[in-house]
């Protein structure tokens, strides 16, 4: 019970408060009509930070924001389909957007050079000494340093996001576009995207997929095998499930990597193959509706999706059984401190990406808090979606979280930004 409590508390501290973000929505990531890459650049691969367009030199690190948009196909194809719902805004992010469309195989090289430049800029900033004078000059100096640090952090976030998108492209899986209440057949359904469940499932180990199936059973319940039935569901609730599933995928990839390593080294704890019968009872005791979806509750009380349900569940309140698995038993063998560490999203950048991606996918819902502190759901938008579409959303979210862990680890090995 203490382990489960630690598990729940750790995820409460990192729940993305995507509905409370301010600022405009970030609807898409598109490609503009003008290519930034020339054949000579591809052959020679000069510094990515400085390139020439005709006779004009462009500095992608300091240039003003350009209207570069990215689509799934090159601009001359006339396609406007987005490759991701989030529009990248920094100069580096816009540059990577163009490469993702034109030459995705060059993204790793582009990222390497941009990370080197970020490291150089950060080192130079640290070497500067604060002015001896006090007052206005010192305040101005610190404000400039803060602005530069924020710019580097934003660029880092968008580098991470571009790498996640590239992993989906490498797997030949298209990300779900921004959810809109329209469809080609005028049915009002939002899930017009193709089913790619098999591709998404193949991106996880057999042990991890067992836990993903349990996660799907908790969300869909007795509708787990129903792909065609259509339901009218709160858009806010679906967004919450998506964000929680991204966090779950992040955690799952993290523990699965450790599990696979110990498995290959034959040092797994004894009895890891035995089923823990008490797991089902612990989870069953936690199946209770919360009923409160205020901003504060989302920030502080979002439980782990594997050990809780939410009010008005997609499965109509009937949840499938949680089947013990080797990986689940392995996770439950952790002590409370280890479990909390593994269930924590390590960087602010990763949390920000989850928030921004979810907001770009579902939009910013209009939420009104009553004087009593409850959420007024009268303006909550309802969407029509099939249970097959919901399954696709959850599978994508879990995979997104897994990829986020991978790219965060990759980038941190070259540009240390994850706090201990």
C-alpha positions in Angstrom: 0.0 0.0 0.0 2.9 2.4 0.8 4.4 1.7 -2.6 1.1 2.4 -4.4 0.7 5.6 -2.3 4.2 6.8 -3.4 3.3 5.9 -7.0 0.2 8.1 -6.9 1.9 11.0 -5.1 4.8 11.1 -7.5 2.5 11.5 -10.5 0.4 14.1 -8.6 3.4 16.4 -8.6 4.1 16.3 -12.3 0.6 16.3 -13.8 0.6 18.8 -16.7 -1.8 21.6 -16.1 -2.5 22.0 -19.8 -5.9 23.6 -19.4 -4.5 26.5 -17.4 -1.8 27.7 -19.8 -2.0 31.2 -21.0 -1.2 32.5 -24.5 -2.5 31.6 -27.9 -3.1 28.1 -29.1 -0.4 26.5 -31.1 -2.4 24.9 -33.9 0.0 23.3 -36.3 3.5 22.7 -37.7 3.5 23.4 -41.4 5.9 23.9 -44.3 6.2 27.1 -46.2 6.5 27.5 -49.9 10.2 28.4 -49.8 12.9 25.8 -49.2 15.7 26.7 -46.8 17.9 23.8 -47.9 19.9 23.8 -51.1 21.5 20.7 -52.7 24.9 22.2 -52.0 24.1 22.3 -48.3 23.1 18.7 -48.3 26.4 17.7 -50.0 28.7 19.9 -48.0 26.7 20.1 -44.7 28.3 23.4 -43.5 27.4 25.0 -40.2 23.7 24.8 -39.7 23.6 28.0 -37.8 24.6 30.1 -40.8 23.3 29.4 -44.3 23.0 31.3 -47.6 19.8 31.8 -49.5 20.9 33.1 -52.8 23.2 36.1 -52.0 21.7 36.6 -48.6 23.2 35.1 -45.5 20.7 34.0 -42.8 21.6 33.5 -39.2 19.1 31.0 -37.8 20.1 31.6 -34.2 19.3 35.4 -34.1 17.0 36.0 -37.0 13.4 37.2 -36.3 10.6 34.7 -36.4 9.7 33.8 -40.0 6.5 32.3 -41.3 8.0 28.8 -41.8 5.3 26.1 -41.6 5.8 22.4 -41.9 3.5 19.9 -43.6 3.8 16.2 -44.2 4.8 16.6 -47.9 7.2 19.1 -49.5 5.7 22.5 -50.3 5.6 21.8 -54.1 3.1 19.0 -53.5 0.5 21.4 -52.4 -0.3 19.4 -49.3 -1.3 21.2 -46.1 -1.6 18.2 -43.8 0.4 19.0 -40.7 3.0 16.6 -39.4 2.3 17.6 -35.8 -0.3 19.8 -34.0 2.3 22.1 -32.4 3.8 25.0 -34.3 7.4 25.6 -33.5 8.2 29.3 -32.9 11.9 29.8 -32.1 14.3 30.3 -35.0 15.9 26.9 -34.3 12.5 25.2 -34.1 11.4 26.7 -37.4 14.6 25.6 -39.0 14.2 22.0 -37.8 10.6 22.1 -39.0 11.8 22.7 -42.5 14.4 19.9 -42.3 11.8 17.5 -40.9 9.8 17.9 -44.1 12.6 18.3 -46.7 15.3 16.0 -45.4 14.3 14.3 -42.1 17.5 12.1 -42.1 19.5 15.3 -41.5 17.7 16.2 -38.3 20.2 14.5 -36.0 23.1 16.4 -37.6 21.2 19.6 -37.4 20.4 19.0 -33.7 24.0 18.2 -32.9 25.2 21.5 -34.2 22.4 23.5 -32.6 23.2 21.8 -29.2 26.8 22.7 -29.6 25.8 26.3 -30.2 23.5 26.4 -27.2 26.3 25.0 -25.1 28.7 27.6 -26.3 26.2 30.4 -25.6 25.6 29.0 -22.1 29.3 28.7 -21.3 29.9 32.3 -22.5 27.1 33.5 -20.4 28.5 31.9 -17.3 31.9 33.4 -17.8 30.6 36.9 -17.8 31.0 38.7 -14.6 28.2 40.8 -13.1 28.9 44.5 -13.2 30.3 45.8 -9.9 27.8 48.7 -10.0 24.5 48.2 -8.4 21.1 49.6 -9.2 19.7 50.0 -12.7 22.8 48.6 -14.5 22.8 45.4 -12.4 19.0 44.9 -12.8 19.3 45.4 -16.6 22.2 42.9 -16.8 20.3 40.3 -14.9 17.2 40.8 -17.0 19.2 40.4 -20.3 20.7 37.2 -18.9 17.2 35.9 -17.9 15.8 36.6 -21.4 18.7 34.8 -23.1 18.2 31.8 -20.7 14.5 31.7 -21.6 15.4 31.8 -25.3 17.7 28.8 -24.9 15.1 26.9 -22.9 12.5 27.5 -25.6 14.9 26.4 -28.3 15.7 23.3 -26.2 12.0 22.4 -25.9 11.5 22.7 -29.6 14.6 20.6 -30.3 13.1 17.9 -28.1 9.7 18.1 -29.8 11.3 18.0 -33.3 13.2 14.8 -32.3 9.9 13.2 -31.0 8.2 14.0 -34.3 11.1 12.6 -36.2 10.8 9.3 -34.3 7.2 9.0 -35.3 8.2 9.7 -38.9 10.9 7.0 -38.7 8.2 4.6 -37.5 6.0 5.7 -40.4 3.3 6.8 -38.0 1.5 10.1 -38.5 0.6 12.1 -35.5 -3.1 12.9 -34.9 -3.8 16.5 -36.1 -5.6 19.1 -34.1 -9.0 17.8 -32.9 -11.8 19.7 -34.7 -15.6 18.9 -34.6 -15.8 18.4 -38.3 -15.5 15.4 -40.6 -15.6 14.8 -44.4 -18.9 12.9 -44.1 -20.6 15.5 -41.9 -21.1 13.0 -39.1 -19.5 15.3 -36.6 -16.9 12.6 -35.6 -13.4 13.9 -34.9 -11.6 10.6 -35.5 -11.1 10.8 -39.3 -7.5 9.7 -38.9 -6.4 6.2 -40.1 -5.9 3.4 -37.6 -2.2 2.6 -37.0 -2.6 0.6 -33.9 -0.4 -2.3 -35.1 2.5 0.1 -35.8 2.2 1.8 -32.5 2.0 -1.5 -30.6 5.2 -2.8 -32.3 7.2 0.2 -30.9 7.0 -1.3 -27.3 8.5 -4.4 -25.8 6.1 -7.4 -25.1 6.3 -6.7 -21.3 5.6 -3.0 -21.8 2.7 -3.7 -24.1 1.1 -5.9 -21.4 0.9 -2.9 -19.2 -0.3 -0.7 -22.0 -3.2 -3.2 -22.5 -4.1 -2.9 -18.8 -3.9 0.9 -19.2 -6.4 0.7 -22.1 -8.6 -1.6 -20.1 -8.8 0.9 -17.3 -9.8 3.7 -19.7 -12.1 1.8 -22.1 -13.5 -0.9 -19.9 -15.9 -3.2 -21.6 -15.5 -1.2 -24.8 -11.9 -2.3 -25.2 -12.8 -4.5 -28.2 -15.4 -2.2 -29.6 -13.9 -0.2 -32.5 -16.9 1.1 -34.3 -19.4 2.4 -31.7 -19.4 6.2 -31.4 -19.8 8.1 -28.1 -20.2 11.8 -27.3 -17.5 12.6 -24.8 -16.2 15.7 -23.0 -13.3 17.1 -24.9 -11.7 18.2 -21.6 -11.8 14.7 -20.2 -10.3 13.2 -23.3 -7.5 15.8 -23.1 -6.8 14.9 -19.5 -6.6 11.2 -20.4 -4.3 12.0 -23.3 -1.9 14.0 -21.1 -2.0 11.4 -18.3 -1.2 8.7 -20.9 1.8 10.7 -22.2 3.2 10.7 -18.6 2.4 7.0 -18.3 4.4 6.3 -21.5 7.3 8.3 -20.2 7.3 6.3 -16.9 6.8 3.0 -18.7 9.8 3.4 -21.1 12.0 4.5 -18.1 11.2 1.4 -16.0 11.1 -1.0 -19.1 14.7 0.1 -20.0 15.9 -0.9 -16.5 13.8 -4.1 -16.7 15.3 -5.2 -20.0 18.8 -4.4 -18.9 18.4 -6.6 -15.7 16.7 -9.2 -17.8 19.6 -9.4 -20.2 22.1 -9.6 -17.3 20.0 -12.3 -15.6 19.8 -10.2 -12.3 16.1 -9.8 -12.0 14.7 -10.1 -8.5 13.7 -13.6 -7.5 10.0 -14.5 -8.0 9.5 -11.8 -10.6 7.6 -14.2 -12.8 5.1 -15.0 -10.0 1.8 -13.2 -10.0 1.0 -10.7 -7.2 -2.6 -11.4 -6.4 -2.9 -8.4 -4.1 -2.2 -6.0 -7.0 -5.8 -6.3 -8.4 -7.2 -5.7 -4.9 -5.1 -2.6 -4.4 -6.2 -1.1 -7.7 -9.8 -2.1 -7.2 -9.8 -0.2 -3.9 -8.7 2.9 -5.7 -11.5 2.8 -8.3 -13.5 5.7 -7.2 -14.6 8.9 -9.1 -12.9 12.1 -8.2 -15.6 14.5 -9.5 -13.4 17.6 -9.2 -11.6 18.8 -12.2 -10.6 22.3 -11.2 -7.2 23.7 -12.2 -5.9 23.1 -8.7 -7.0 19.5 -8.6 -5.4 18.9 -12.0 -2.2 20.3 -10.7 -2.0 18.6 -7.4 -4.3 15.6 -7.4 -4.0 13.9 -10.8 -3.4 10.2 -9.9 -1.5 7.7 -12.0 -3.7 6.4 -14.8 -3.0 2.8 -13.9 -4.3 3.0 -10.4 -7.4 5.2 -10.7 -10.4 6.0 -12.8 -12.1 9.3 -13.5 -15.6 10.5 -13.3 -17.8 9.6 -16.2 -15.2 7.1 -17.5 -15.2 6.2 -21.2 -16.2 2.6 -20.4 -19.4 3.7 -18.6 -17.9 3.0 -15.2 -17.2 -0.7 -16.0 -13.5 -1.3 -16.0 -11.7 -4.4 -17.3 -9.6 -6.4 -14.9 -6.0 -5.5 -14.3 -3.9 -8.5 -15.2 -0.6 -9.0 -13.3 2.4 -9.0 -15.6 6.2 -9.5 -15.2 6.9 -5.8 -15.6 4.1 -4.8 -13.2 5.4 -7.2 -10.6 8.9 -5.8 -11.2 7.8 -2.2 -10.7 5.9 -3.1 -7.5 9.1 -4.6 -6.1 10.6 -1.1 -6.0 10.9 0.7 -2.7 8.9 3.9 -2.3 11.8 6.2 -3.0 12.9 4.4 -6.1 9.3 4.3 -7.4 8.8 8.0 -6.9 12.0 8.8 -8.7 11.1 6.7 -11.7 7.6 8.2 -11.8 8.9 11.8 -11.9 9.3 13.6 -15.1 12.8 14.9 -14.9 12.9 18.2 -16.7 10.7 21.3 -16.9 11.2 21.2 -20.6 9.5 17.8 -20.9 6.6 18.9 -18.7 6.2 22.0 -20.9 6.2 19.9 -24.1 3.4 17.7 -22.7 1.3 20.8 -21.8 1.9 22.5 -25.2 1.3 19.4 -27.3 -1.9 18.5 -25.5 -3.1 22.1 -25.8 -2.3 22.2 -29.5 -4.1 18.9 -30.0 -7.3 19.7 -28.0 -7.2 23.5 -27.8 -7.6 25.5 -24.6 -11.0 24.8 -23.0 -13.0 27.6 -21.5 -13.1 26.8 -17.8 -15.0 28.8 -15.2 -14.5 28.3 -11.5 -17.5 28.8 -9.3 -17.3 30.8 -6.0 -17.4 27.4 -4.3 -14.2 26.3 -6.1 -15.9 23.8 -8.4 -15.6 23.7 -12.2 -18.5 25.0 -14.2 -18.7 22.4 -17.0 -21.6 24.1 -18.8 -19.2 25.4 -21.5 -17.3 22.0 -21.8 -17.4 21.0 -25.4 -18.6 17.5 -26.3 -17.1 15.6 -29.3 -18.2 12.5 -31.1 -15.5 9.9 -31.3 -15.4 6.1 -31.8 -13.9 3.8 -29.2 -11.4 2.8 -31.9 -10.4 6.4 -32.2 -10.0 6.7 -28.4 -7.8 3.6 -28.5 -5.7 5.2 -31.2 -5.4 8.4 -29.1 -4.2 6.6 -26.0 -1.7 4.4 -27.9 -0.3 7.5 -29.5 -0.1 9.3 -26.2 1.8 6.4 -24.5 4.2 6.2 -27.4 4.7 10.0 -27.4 5.7 9.7 -23.7 8.1 6.9 -24.5 9.7 8.8 -27.3 9.9 11.9 -25.0 12.0 9.9 -22.5 14.3 8.7 -25.3 15.0 12.1 -26.7 15.3 13.7 -23.3 18.0 11.2 -22.4 19.7 11.6 -25.8 19.8 15.4 -25.7 20.9 15.5 -22.0 23.9 13.3 -22.9 25.1 16.1 -25.2 23.7 19.2 -23.5 23.2 18.7 -19.8 20.0 20.3 -18.7 18.2 17.7 -16.6 18.5 18.6 -12.9 19.6 15.8 -10.5 
